[in-house]
Amino acid sequence: MRDIDKVDIRDVDGGAVIAVKAVPGASRDRIVGVLGQSLKVATSAPAEKGKANAAIARTLAEALGVDKRNVALISGRTGPMKKFRVMGVSPQAVREAFRTA
C-alpha cells in the first residue's frame, strides 16, 4: 500500500495504535488506502450502535492476522476519525503488513 509510512501508527505497551478514517455504509468491508495521516477503512455496516466500529475492528484484525479480541476502539466512537489499539503487534509490523497488502 502506497503512503503507509504517512499513517499515524504509534507504539504502546504491548501493541500499536492506528489512526483510522471510517467510511460506514460502503458496499463491502475493506481497507481502502491512506487518507492524510489515517488508514481509510470502509465497511458495509451502518454507523449505528457501534456496528461500524466493530466491523472496522474485525477488518483490521483480519488484515493484521490477530484475533479480533486484540483490536479495540480507544477514541472516536461517534466520529469518522478514530484510533484503534492492536495488541500483539508493533508499529513496524503494522506498516509491513499494509505495505505488502
CORKAVEN-V854836 format. One record per residue. N is the residue number from 0. RES is the residue in three letters. PHI is phi in whole degrees, 0 to 359 (none if undefined). OMEGA is omega in radians with two decimals (NA if undefined). D_CENTER is the distance of its C-alpha to the mean C-alpha in Angstrom with 2 decimals. Layout:
n=N res=RES phi=PHI omega=OMEGA d_center=D_CENTER
n=N res=RES phi=PHI omega=OMEGA d_center=D_CENTER
//
This chain:
n=0 res=MET phi=none omega=3.13 d_center=13.88
n=1 res=ARG phi=291 omega=3.05 d_center=15.82
n=2 res=ASP phi=66 omega=-3.14 d_center=15.06
n=3 res=ILE phi=299 omega=3.12 d_center=12.18
n=4 res=ASP phi=290 omega=3.10 d_center=14.45
n=5 res=LYS phi=277 omega=-3.09 d_center=14.15
n=6 res=VAL phi=288 omega=3.11 d_center=10.54
n=7 res=ASP phi=285 omega=3.10 d_center=10.88
n=8 res=ILE phi=236 omega=-3.05 d_center=9.96
n=9 res=ARG phi=248 omega=3.11 d_center=12.50
n=10 res=ASP phi=279 omega=3.00 d_center=14.49
n=11 res=VAL phi=230 omega=-3.11 d_center=15.22
n=12 res=ASP phi=303 omega=3.09 d_center=17.81
n=13 res=GLY phi=85 omega=-3.12 d_center=16.74
n=14 res=GLY phi=182 omega=-3.09 d_center=13.17
n=15 res=ALA phi=217 omega=3.04 d_center=10.62
n=16 res=VAL phi=247 omega=-3.08 d_center=8.79
n=17 res=ILE phi=244 omega=3.03 d_center=5.96
n=18 res=ALA phi=281 omega=-3.07 d_center=6.83
n=19 res=VAL phi=230 omega=2.96 d_center=5.17
n=20 res=LYS phi=257 omega=-3.09 d_center=8.07
n=21 res=ALA phi=273 omega=3.07 d_center=8.42
n=22 res=VAL phi=231 omega=3.14 d_center=11.28
n=23 res=PRO phi=283 omega=3.08 d_center=12.94
n=24 res=GLY phi=76 omega=3.12 d_center=16.13
n=25 res=ALA phi=282 omega=-3.12 d_center=15.46
n=26 res=SER phi=286 omega=3.13 d_center=17.58
n=27 res=ARG phi=202 omega=3.11 d_center=15.04
n=28 res=ASP phi=276 omega=3.12 d_center=11.52
n=29 res=ARG phi=192 omega=3.02 d_center=10.06
n=30 res=ILE phi=269 omega=-3.02 d_center=7.98
n=31 res=VAL phi=280 omega=-3.09 d_center=10.59
n=32 res=GLY phi=157 omega=-3.10 d_center=10.58
n=33 res=VAL phi=249 omega=3.07 d_center=10.83
n=34 res=LEU phi=230 omega=-3.07 d_center=12.23
n=35 res=GLY phi=65 omega=3.12 d_center=14.04
n=36 res=GLN phi=255 omega=-3.10 d_center=12.11
n=37 res=SER phi=239 omega=3.01 d_center=8.65
n=38 res=LEU phi=272 omega=-3.11 d_center=6.30
n=39 res=LYS phi=272 omega=-3.09 d_center=7.65
n=40 res=VAL phi=235 omega=3.11 d_center=6.51
n=41 res=ALA phi=261 omega=3.10 d_center=9.82
n=42 res=THR phi=217 omega=3.10 d_center=11.11
n=43 res=SER phi=280 omega=3.14 d_center=14.77
n=44 res=ALA phi=289 omega=3.10 d_center=14.69
n=45 res=PRO phi=285 omega=3.13 d_center=16.52
n=46 res=ALA phi=274 omega=3.13 d_center=15.51
n=47 res=GLU phi=215 omega=3.08 d_center=17.94
n=48 res=LYS phi=54 omega=3.07 d_center=18.30
n=49 res=GLY phi=77 omega=-3.10 d_center=14.61
n=50 res=LYS phi=296 omega=3.14 d_center=14.41
n=51 res=ALA phi=294 omega=3.12 d_center=11.57
n=52 res=ASN phi=300 omega=3.13 d_center=9.51
n=53 res=ALA phi=296 omega=3.14 d_center=10.62
n=54 res=ALA phi=293 omega=3.11 d_center=9.98
n=55 res=ILE phi=294 omega=3.10 d_center=6.27
n=56 res=ALA phi=300 omega=3.10 d_center=6.39
n=57 res=ARG phi=296 omega=3.14 d_center=8.87
n=58 res=THR phi=297 omega=3.11 d_center=7.31
n=59 res=LEU phi=296 omega=-3.14 d_center=4.83
n=60 res=ALA phi=300 omega=3.14 d_center=8.17
n=61 res=GLU phi=297 omega=-3.12 d_center=10.26
n=62 res=ALA phi=295 omega=-3.09 d_center=9.01
n=63 res=LEU phi=264 omega=3.11 d_center=9.46
n=64 res=GLY phi=71 omega=3.10 d_center=12.56
n=65 res=VAL phi=242 omega=3.08 d_center=12.28
n=66 res=ASP phi=293 omega=-3.10 d_center=13.58
n=67 res=LYS phi=297 omega=3.09 d_center=11.57
n=68 res=ARG phi=290 omega=3.14 d_center=13.60
n=69 res=ASN phi=272 omega=-3.12 d_center=11.97
n=70 res=VAL phi=244 omega=-3.10 d_center=8.62
n=71 res=ALA phi=222 omega=3.04 d_center=9.53
n=72 res=LEU phi=285 omega=3.14 d_center=9.03
n=73 res=ILE phi=246 omega=3.03 d_center=11.31
n=74 res=SER phi=201 omega=3.10 d_center=11.94
n=75 res=GLY phi=89 omega=-3.05 d_center=12.08
n=76 res=ARG phi=307 omega=-3.06 d_center=13.11
n=77 res=THR phi=251 omega=-3.12 d_center=15.17
n=78 res=GLY phi=256 omega=-3.13 d_center=14.08
n=79 res=PRO phi=283 omega=3.13 d_center=11.78
n=80 res=MET phi=266 omega=-3.01 d_center=10.50
n=81 res=LYS phi=228 omega=2.99 d_center=8.31
n=82 res=LYS phi=229 omega=3.10 d_center=7.51
n=83 res=PHE phi=244 omega=3.05 d_center=6.01
n=84 res=ARG phi=263 omega=3.10 d_center=8.54
n=85 res=VAL phi=241 omega=-3.12 d_center=8.65
n=86 res=MET phi=275 omega=3.07 d_center=12.40
n=87 res=GLY phi=90 omega=3.08 d_center=14.48
n=88 res=VAL phi=224 omega=3.09 d_center=12.88
n=89 res=SER phi=267 omega=3.06 d_center=13.86
n=90 res=PRO phi=304 omega=3.12 d_center=12.29
n=91 res=GLN phi=296 omega=3.12 d_center=14.70
n=92 res=ALA phi=293 omega=3.09 d_center=13.60
n=93 res=VAL phi=297 omega=3.14 d_center=9.93
n=94 res=ARG phi=299 omega=-3.13 d_center=11.63
n=95 res=GLU phi=295 omega=3.12 d_center=14.16
n=96 res=ALA phi=298 omega=-3.13 d_center=12.08
n=97 res=PHE phi=279 omega=3.11 d_center=10.57
n=98 res=ARG phi=295 omega=-3.11 d_center=14.03
n=99 res=THR phi=270 omega=-3.12 d_center=15.72
n=100 res=ALA phi=283 omega=NA d_center=13.57
//
